[in-house]
């Protein structure tokens, strides 16, 4: 039968070319995972400091998922014949978000962003959106309209459904935004309250307060894309609470289930009732798996865990450790580390040169069995988004491994 093919060779035979770049040495291939650890196909166990792009917030293969799986009832009929778990989840999330809001249960994060953009566009009767440089909101066509990176947009620029103006993601950028909102009618202003894929960029509280004032004065809906920041990633349950700002619409996803693709878009009732009035026709925006009963049950169970006082304590411990130790690491290595930034469970370490990022990631994996990802518009930083369940000894090991790898390259 000839020489046995590697996992990478087999993948390249069946998957489109640009999906998984790499070579025979990287990326690794997964065979399983539990807690904060992943098992590779070569039987190595590695510590996952990405928490699966911020999804596995309570660790991989959590027991509550297995318990809900044993109960059966894995699929419903979307919006046609609703299930009770969908109702319960909408009620629970609506209560956590402060009341006076209505929501939609969807699939991945981009689906939620699409719903928010459509809602605002219908409400304001405008296809023009305002977003920020460095923004990442997804790669479906609507979400891609407000994603900034040319790397994602270039093939689709002429086919995007929303016209978007991008503004600098800092306080000076709000001056030009305010001028634009007063001159043109925008469907919404959309942003990540903390940019994730854009490099873990944390704006000042005054940035968000000023933005909220501007949008209120111009009557422009404000959308917070909290797909990444939601559920303790910012150090608070929602990043909106960290900055003391309530948006008109909010999108949540990723860590909602800690395992499965379930996103939600909530908006204030005034916007949602105008955009999506009641009627006797089939819903104009829906998904086959919308309100999936299994996913909703898992989300309800996960919310129980996330709202326990001990969870907040664990988040605070991980945040305090990483803030202290990463800043100390940067102080010890000023010739190797340009900047450390972050908050909560979201952190980035930017070396002095972007060319060091992938060699660092590969060394951390091969020598220390630690998995990190890269972040930033140019891939200029290492990203750490650990589970709040990360043991202290693994956090200590991370700092040592980072220091050794920085000094070795």
N, C-alpha and C positions, 0 to 999 in steps of 0.2 A: 504493500500500500504506500510505500515511500516514506520519507522522513515525516515524523509527527509535526503537525503545525502548532505554533504557539497560539495562546489566546489572542495576542495582538494581531497575528496574521489572519486568524479566523474572523476577528471583528472586522478587519479591513476588507475582507471578501464580501461581507454582508451588509455593511453600514456605509452610508454616504461619506465621501472623503473628508469633509471638513468637520464632522461631528466630534471626533476624538483624535486631536493631533497628538503626536508623540513618536516614540520609537520602541524598540524591544525592551528598553530599560525603564521607561516611564510612559504612561501612568501604570500603577499596579492594578491588578484585577482582584475584585472582591469575591469571597466565597461565603461570607456570613458576617454577623456582627451581634454583639450583645453589650449593653451598657455603653461605656465610652471606648470600647475596643472593637476593632474590625479584624476579621480573619481574611488573609490573602490566599490566593490559589496556590502559592508556594508554602502554605501552612504557617507563615509568619503571622504574629499578632501585633498590630500597630495601634497606637493611641490616636483616636480621632479628635483633633482640635478644630475640625470644621463643623462638627455636629451635622454632617450631611447638608452643607449649605444653610445651616441654621434651622433645619427641620427637626432633627432628633434631639430636641431640647431636653427631654427626659431620658436620653440614651437610646441606643438601638435595641429593637425587640423588647420594648417594655412589657411588663406582665399584664398591664391593663388592656393592651391590644389583644394579647392571646386570650384573655378572659372574655372579651367581647366577641372574639371570633368564634368561640365555642358556643355562643348563643344562637348562631345562625342568622337568617334574614339579612342577606348581604346586598340586595338590590331592590329598589322600589320603582315607582313610575314618575319620577321627577315632579313636575308641576301639575301633572294630570290627576294623579291620585296621591295626595300628600301623605306623609307618614308622621306619626306623633313625635318622633325624635327630632325631625326638622323643626317642628313647632317649639319644642323645648329648647333647642339650641338657639333659635332666633330670640326667644324670650330671655335666655340667660345672657347672651351677648349684648342684647339691647339694654338690659339692666346694667351691665358692666360699663357700657359706653355712656350712661347717664340719662337714658330715656329720651322720648321725643323723636326717636329715629326708626326708620324702617329699613329692612335689609333684603339681600338676595344671597342665596347660597349657590356657589359655583364650583369650579374645578381648581385649576392651578392659579398662581398669583396673577398672571396676565389676564385671565378671565375676569378677575375682580377689578383690575384696572380698567379693562374695557367697559365693564358695567358702570364704573364711576364716571368715565368720560362720556359715555352715552347719556347717562342721567343728567349730567351738567349741560351737555350740548342740547338736549331736548328742552331742558328748563330755560336756558338762556337763548335758545334758537340761534346758536352760533357754533361753527365748526373750528373756530380759532382757539387754540390753547396756549397758555403760558407755562413753560417748564424751565428747568435750570441746567446749566452746563454741568456735565459729569453725571447726569441722571441716568438711572437704569430702571425701567418699569416693565420690561418684558419684551418679547420679540414677535408676538402676534401683531397684526398690522396696526390695530388701534393703539396698543401699548407701545409699539415701535415708533409711532408718531411723536411720542413725548420722551423717547429714549434718545440721549444726546450723541452717543458714540458713533462716528462715521463708520466704524468697523461693522456695526450692526445695520446701519441705515443705508449704506451706499447702493446695495442691490435693489432697494425698494423705494427709493426717494420719490419717484414719480407716481407711486401707487398708494401712498399713505392717505388714509381717510381724513385725518385732522391736520390742519395747518398750524404749525407750532413755532412760536418765537421763544428762543432760549436766552436766559439771563444769567449773569454771574452768580454763583452760589455764595455770596457774602453780602454784607450790609450795603456796600456801595452799589451792588447790583440792584438793590431794591429801589434806588432812585430812578433808574431807567425803567424798571418794572412799573412803578407808580405812574410815571409819565405815560407809558404805553396803555395802561388800564384806563386812564382818563381819556385817551384819544381813540381807542378802538373798543369794540365789544368782544370780550373773550368769554368762551364757554366756561372756563375755570382756570385756576392756577393749581398745578399739581406738583408735588415734590415729596421726596423722602425726608422726613424730619431729621434723620441722620443718613447721609449717603452711604450705602453699603458697598455695592460693586464699584462705585466711584472712588473708593479708597478709604472708607470709614472716616468720612468728613463730618465733624460735629460742630454745627454752628452755635453761636452764642444765643442765650435765651432772648436777648433783645432783638435778634434777627427774626425770630418767630413772632414776637409781640408786634414788631413793626409790620411784618407781613400780614398778620391778622387785621391790624388797623387799616392797612391799605385795601385789602379785599373787602372788608366791611363797608368802607367809605365809598367804594366803587360798585358795590353790589355784586361782586364777582365771587362765585363759589370757590372755596378753598378745599382741595383734596389732599389728604395725607395718605400716601402709600406706605402703610406699615406692614406690608407683607414680610419684610425682613426684620424690622425693628420691633414688631409687636411681640407680646408675651415675654417680657423680662429682658429682651436683648439689650435694651437701653439702660437697664438697671431699674426701671419701673415697669409695671404691667404693660403700659402703652407709652410710647415716646411722647405722645401729646401731653401726658401728665408730667413728664420730666420738664417740659418747657412751659407748662401752664397755659396751653392753647387748645381750644376745641375747634376742630375743622368742621366744615359743612358736610363733608363726606370722608369716610375712612375705609381703607381696604386692608384686610387681614388675611393671613394665610400661613404657609410654611409650618411653623411650630404649633398651629392650632390643634393638630392631631398628633404631632410628633412622629408621624409615619406616612400619612396618605395625602393625596392632593385634594384639599378642601379649602376654598377661599370664600370670603364674605365681603360684600360691599354694603355698608350702611350709610345712609344719608338722612339729613333732617327731613321730617315728614312733609314740609312745604315743598321741598325740591322733588322728593320721590313721588308724592301724590300728583304733582303737575307733570312729571316726566312719564309716569306709568299709571295712568288713571284706571280705575276698575272698569271692566267690560266683560262681555260674554264671548269674546273671541279668544282664540288660542294665543298664548303668550308670545310676544314678538322677540323676546330674548330669553332663551332657555337652553339647557343642556340635558342630555340623556341621564347623566349622573348627578344632576342638581339635587341637593338634599338627600344624597345617598344615605339610607338608614344606618348602615354599618359605620360609615365615616362620621355621621352625626353622633352616634353612640360613643365612638372613640373620643371625639372632641369633647363631649360632655364629661366623660371620665377624666380626660386630661385637664380640663378646666378645674375639676375638683382638686387635683393635685397641685396645679399652678397657684391656686388661691390659698393653699395652706400657709400658715405663718412660717413654718420651717423652710418652705421653698424660698420665700423672700430672704430668709437668713442665709441660705446657701448661695443665692445670687450675690448678696452683699459680700460674702466671704471671697468668692471667686473674683469679683470686681476689685475689691481692696487688694488682694494678692497681686493680680496682674498689673494694676495701676502702680503699685509700689515697686514691684520687682522689675517690670519692663522699663520703668523710668530709671531705676538704679542701673540696669544693664546698659541703657543708652548713655548714662553718665560715665560709666567705666570704659565705654568704647566710642568716644566722640568722633574718632577717625573712621569708624565703620558704620555708625548708625546716624542717619540724618534726622529722623523724627520718630517718636512713638505717639500715637494718638488713639483715642477711643473712650468708651464709657460702658458701664454694665458688662455684658458678655461679648461686646464687639470691640476688637483691638486690631491695630495695624502697626507693624514695625517696618519703616522704610529705610533700607540701607543706602549708603552714599551713592550707589549706582544701580539703576534698574537691571543691569546685566548680572547682578549678583542674586536676583530673586530666585530664578529657577535652579541654579546650582545650590542655593541654600535649601530649597524645598527637597531636592533630590538627596542631598547629604543628610538632612534630618530624617528622611525616610529610610535610607540605606544603612546609616550608621547608628541611628537612635530609635528607629521604629516609631517615628512621630509623623503624623500626616497633617500638613498645613496646606492652605491654598494661597493663591496670589490675588491681589486686588488692585484697583486703581485703573484709570482710563488707559494708562500705558503699561499696566501690570507692574507697577513700580514698588509694590509693598507686599510683605507677608501678612496674611490675614489669619486671625485667631478668633473663632467663635465657639468656645467650648460649651458643652452641656453644664448646667449648674450642678450636676452630680459628679463633676470631675474631682477625683480624690486629690488631696493636698500633695501626696507624694508624686503624682503625675504632673502637677503644676510645678513643683520643684524641679522635676526632671526636665520639663520643657525649658526652663530658664537656663539650666546648665547646658542643655543641648544647643540652644540658640547661641550661647556664648562660645562654646567650642566650635561651632560651625562658622560663626562670623570670623573668628580668629584663624581658622584653618584656610579660608579662601582669600 
